[in-house]
Amino acid sequence: MSVDLKNKFISHMDNNTQVFSWQVHENLTAEEAKAAADIIISTVQSNSKTTKVNLLVDNRFMERNGRSVVFTPDVNAIWEEAQRTVFPYVAKIAVLCSGTLMKMQMDRISRNSNIMDINKCFWNDNDQIMLQEAFDFLGISSNDLVKPKQG
């Protein structure tokens, strides 16, 4: 069965900066998370033949009624397994969070995946500051997919 991620999961590989970025716009079901994880794993593995890639994860849109939405335990397990799988191919991971609750969840997932050494989660009320911190961490000045939030 095919899973349609069109409006929930959007990804982009920048071959110039070796940054694979993606945005999650809504909470994912386990089936959708598995499909997204497959895209992440295959993209990272196919683009890391000569050098490790950096990941830019944009979860800033994971909100409902002005509050952070966190992933369900079954989706967390899928993310943890995906992180363990791509770890050998990745130099750094920057995760943009929608709030402090999501930042705590993402920090916990990275601890459980044993990727804390290369992973950093960001949260700031000021979107511009958060983006700049993440870009600085990855050593990039911009990203074609991840832009400042509008409004």
C-alpha atoms as a printed R data frame, in Angstrom:
    type eleno elety resid chain resno      x      y      z
1   ATOM     1    CA   MET     A     1  0.000  0.000  0.000
2   ATOM     2    CA   SER     A     2  1.322  3.408 -0.953
3   ATOM     3    CA   VAL     A     3  1.438  6.195  1.594
4   ATOM     4    CA   ASP     A     4  0.850  9.789  0.455
5   ATOM     5    CA   LEU     A     5  3.165 12.118  2.386
6   ATOM     6    CA   LYS     A     6  2.667 15.110  0.057
7   ATOM     7    CA   ASN     A     7  1.257 17.537  2.617
8   ATOM     8    CA   LYS     A     8  2.883 16.118  5.748
9   ATOM     9    CA   PHE     A     9  6.518 15.376  4.852
10  ATOM    10    CA   ILE     A    10  8.573 17.426  2.377
11  ATOM    11    CA   SER     A    11 12.273 16.801  1.739
12  ATOM    12    CA   HIS     A    12 15.138 18.284 -0.266
13  ATOM    13    CA   MET     A    13 18.734 17.217 -0.896
14  ATOM    14    CA   ASP     A    14 21.151 20.103 -1.510
15  ATOM    15    CA   ASN     A    15 24.114 18.582 -3.309
16  ATOM    16    CA   ASN     A    16 26.153 21.799 -3.038
17  ATOM    17    CA   THR     A    17 26.135 21.875  0.772
18  ATOM    18    CA   GLN     A    18 25.554 18.134  1.320
19  ATOM    19    CA   VAL     A    19 22.538 18.971  3.513
20  ATOM    20    CA   PHE     A    20 19.446 16.784  3.398
21  ATOM    21    CA   SER     A    21 16.543 18.734  4.869
22  ATOM    22    CA   TRP     A    22 12.957 17.852  5.569
23  ATOM    23    CA   GLN     A    23  9.861 19.370  7.107
24  ATOM    24    CA   VAL     A    24  7.095 17.612  8.987
25  ATOM    25    CA   HIS     A    25  3.881 19.636  8.754
26  ATOM    26    CA   GLU     A    26  1.511 17.379 10.680
27  ATOM    27    CA   ASN     A    27  1.710 14.518 13.100
28  ATOM    28    CA   LEU     A    28  2.557 11.315 11.254
29  ATOM    29    CA   THR     A    29  0.957  7.914 11.659
30  ATOM    30    CA   ALA     A    30  3.329  4.984 12.145
31  ATOM    31    CA   GLU     A    31  2.811  3.996  8.499
32  ATOM    32    CA   GLU     A    32  3.622  7.543  7.323
33  ATOM    33    CA   ALA     A    33  6.670  7.746  9.606
34  ATOM    34    CA   LYS     A    34  7.955  4.461  8.199
35  ATOM    35    CA   ALA     A    35  7.554  5.788  4.640
36  ATOM    36    CA   ALA     A    36  9.336  9.037  5.622
37  ATOM    37    CA   ALA     A    37 12.104  7.078  7.358
38  ATOM    38    CA   ASP     A    38 12.608  5.002  4.199
39  ATOM    39    CA   ILE     A    39 13.009  8.222  2.163
40  ATOM    40    CA   ILE     A    40 15.490  9.600  4.718
41  ATOM    41    CA   ILE     A    41 17.566  6.414  4.872
42  ATOM    42    CA   SER     A    42 17.752  5.914  1.099
43  ATOM    43    CA   THR     A    43 18.560  9.598  0.427
44  ATOM    44    CA   VAL     A    44 21.278  9.741  3.083
45  ATOM    45    CA   GLN     A    45 22.881  6.478  2.005
46  ATOM    46    CA   SER     A    46 22.864  7.364 -1.711
47  ATOM    47    CA   ASN     A    47 24.325 10.864 -1.099
48  ATOM    48    CA   SER     A    48 27.098  9.863  1.311
49  ATOM    49    CA   LYS     A    49 29.310  7.937 -1.096
50  ATOM    50    CA   THR     A    50 32.213 10.410 -0.893
51  ATOM    51    CA   THR     A    51 31.415 12.513  2.181
52  ATOM    52    CA   LYS     A    52 29.037 12.408  5.108
53  ATOM    53    CA   VAL     A    53 25.862 14.468  4.830
54  ATOM    54    CA   ASN     A    54 24.330 16.900  7.300
55  ATOM    55    CA   LEU     A    55 20.662 16.719  8.227
56  ATOM    56    CA   LEU     A    56 18.367 19.684  8.822
57  ATOM    57    CA   VAL     A    57 15.090 18.572 10.388
58  ATOM    58    CA   ASP     A    58 12.339 21.180 10.471
59  ATOM    59    CA   ASN     A    59  9.602 20.328 12.977
60  ATOM    60    CA   ARG     A    60  8.584 23.977 13.522
61  ATOM    61    CA   PHE     A    61  5.179 23.383 11.916
62  ATOM    62    CA   MET     A    62  4.259 20.609 14.355
63  ATOM    63    CA   GLU     A    63  1.697 22.732 16.201
64  ATOM    64    CA   ARG     A    64 -1.978 22.602 16.957
65  ATOM    65    CA   ASN     A    65 -3.862 25.478 18.575
66  ATOM    66    CA   GLY     A    66 -0.562 27.287 19.176
67  ATOM    67    CA   ARG     A    67  1.016 24.376 21.061
68  ATOM    68    CA   SER     A    68  3.677 21.866 20.126
69  ATOM    69    CA   VAL     A    69  2.471 18.504 18.912
70  ATOM    70    CA   VAL     A    70  4.750 15.620 19.804
71  ATOM    71    CA   PHE     A    71  5.163 12.293 18.065
72  ATOM    72    CA   THR     A    72  3.458  9.161 19.387
73  ATOM    73    CA   PRO     A    73  5.589  6.422 21.005
74  ATOM    74    CA   ASP     A    74  5.346  4.166 17.927
75  ATOM    75    CA   VAL     A    75  6.520  7.023 15.679
76  ATOM    76    CA   ASN     A    76  9.346  7.794 18.128
77  ATOM    77    CA   ALA     A    77 10.526  4.183 17.809
78  ATOM    78    CA   ILE     A    78 10.604  4.514 14.009
79  ATOM    79    CA   TRP     A    79 12.626  7.775 14.242
80  ATOM    80    CA   GLU     A    80 15.073  6.176 16.692
81  ATOM    81    CA   GLU     A    81 15.671  3.218 14.384
82  ATOM    82    CA   ALA     A    82 16.097  5.508 11.366
83  ATOM    83    CA   GLN     A    83 18.635  7.619 13.275
84  ATOM    84    CA   ARG     A    84 20.637  4.538 14.234
85  ATOM    85    CA   THR     A    85 20.600  3.431 10.577
86  ATOM    86    CA   VAL     A    86 21.845  6.735  9.116
87  ATOM    87    CA   PHE     A    87 24.323  7.532 11.924
88  ATOM    88    CA   PRO     A    88 27.389  6.176 10.051
89  ATOM    89    CA   TYR     A    89 26.597  8.382  7.038
90  ATOM    90    CA   VAL     A    90 25.868 11.664  8.850
91  ATOM    91    CA   ALA     A    91 28.243 14.383 10.111
92  ATOM    92    CA   LYS     A    92 25.756 16.649 11.954
93  ATOM    93    CA   ILE     A    93 22.031 16.842 12.615
94  ATOM    94    CA   ALA     A    94 20.191 20.082 13.419
95  ATOM    95    CA   VAL     A    95 16.572 19.773 14.577
96  ATOM    96    CA   LEU     A    96 14.292 22.830 14.617
97  ATOM    97    CA   CYS     A    97 11.540 22.369 17.197
98  ATOM    98    CA   SER     A    98  8.085 23.897 17.571
99  ATOM    99    CA   GLY     A    99  8.461 24.405 21.314
100 ATOM   100    CA   THR     A   100 10.179 23.306 24.498
101 ATOM   101    CA   LEU     A   101  8.117 20.112 24.790
102 ATOM   102    CA   MET     A   102  9.176 18.982 21.319
103 ATOM   103    CA   LYS     A   103 12.799 19.947 22.041
104 ATOM   104    CA   MET     A   104 12.740 17.689 25.112
105 ATOM   105    CA   GLN     A   105 11.244 14.856 23.034
106 ATOM   106    CA   MET     A   106 13.789 15.255 20.233
107 ATOM   107    CA   ASP     A   107 16.662 15.367 22.764
108 ATOM   108    CA   ARG     A   108 15.348 12.137 24.310
109 ATOM   109    CA   ILE     A   109 15.070 10.429 20.909
110 ATOM   110    CA   SER     A   110 18.662 11.375 20.066
111 ATOM   111    CA   ARG     A   111 19.861 10.043 23.441
112 ATOM   112    CA   ASN     A   112 17.971  6.788 22.860
113 ATOM   113    CA   SER     A   113 19.518  6.545 19.381
114 ATOM   114    CA   ASN     A   114 23.012  7.261 20.737
115 ATOM   115    CA   ILE     A   115 23.541 10.188 18.334
116 ATOM   116    CA   MET     A   116 23.908 12.996 20.920
117 ATOM   117    CA   ASP     A   117 27.482 13.692 19.770
118 ATOM   118    CA   ILE     A   118 26.340 14.866 16.331
119 ATOM   119    CA   ASN     A   119 22.768 16.023 17.073
120 ATOM   120    CA   LYS     A   120 21.615 19.409 18.327
121 ATOM   121    CA   CYS     A   121 18.001 20.469 18.851
122 ATOM   122    CA   PHE     A   122 17.012 24.123 18.612
123 ATOM   123    CA   TRP     A   123 14.100 26.078 20.026
124 ATOM   124    CA   ASN     A   124 13.712 29.828 20.293
125 ATOM   125    CA   ASP     A   125 10.653 32.102 20.299
126 ATOM   126    CA   ASN     A   126 12.497 34.120 17.658
127 ATOM   127    CA   ASP     A   127 12.397 32.016 14.476
128 ATOM   128    CA   GLN     A   128 15.249 33.983 12.853
129 ATOM   129    CA   ILE     A   129 17.580 33.335 15.781
130 ATOM   130    CA   MET     A   130 16.719 29.628 15.840
131 ATOM   131    CA   LEU     A   131 17.357 29.291 12.103
132 ATOM   132    CA   GLN     A   132 20.659 31.169 12.313
133 ATOM   133    CA   GLU     A   133 21.858 28.975 15.200
134 ATOM   134    CA   ALA     A   134 21.000 25.818 13.250
135 ATOM   135    CA   PHE     A   135 22.616 27.093 10.052
136 ATOM   136    CA   ASP     A   136 25.758 28.094 11.994
137 ATOM   137    CA   PHE     A   137 25.870 24.620 13.580
138 ATOM   138    CA   LEU     A   138 25.731 23.018 10.116
139 ATOM   139    CA   GLY     A   139 28.125 25.555  8.573
140 ATOM   140    CA   ILE     A   140 25.636 26.822  5.967
141 ATOM   141    CA   SER     A   141 24.201 30.256  5.233
142 ATOM   142    CA   SER     A   142 20.794 29.213  3.879
143 ATOM   143    CA   ASN     A   143 18.668 26.274  2.769
144 ATOM   144    CA   ASP     A   144 16.330 25.944 -0.216
145 ATOM   145    CA   LEU     A   145 13.609 24.217  1.818
146 ATOM   146    CA   VAL     A   146 13.950 25.624  5.337
147 ATOM   147    CA   LYS     A   147 13.075 29.315  5.345
148 ATOM   148    CA   PRO     A   148 11.864 31.735  8.036
149 ATOM   149    CA   LYS     A   149  8.250 31.156  9.015
150 ATOM   150    CA   GLN     A   150  5.819 33.654  7.578
151 ATOM   151    CA   GLY     A   151  3.790 35.740 10.007
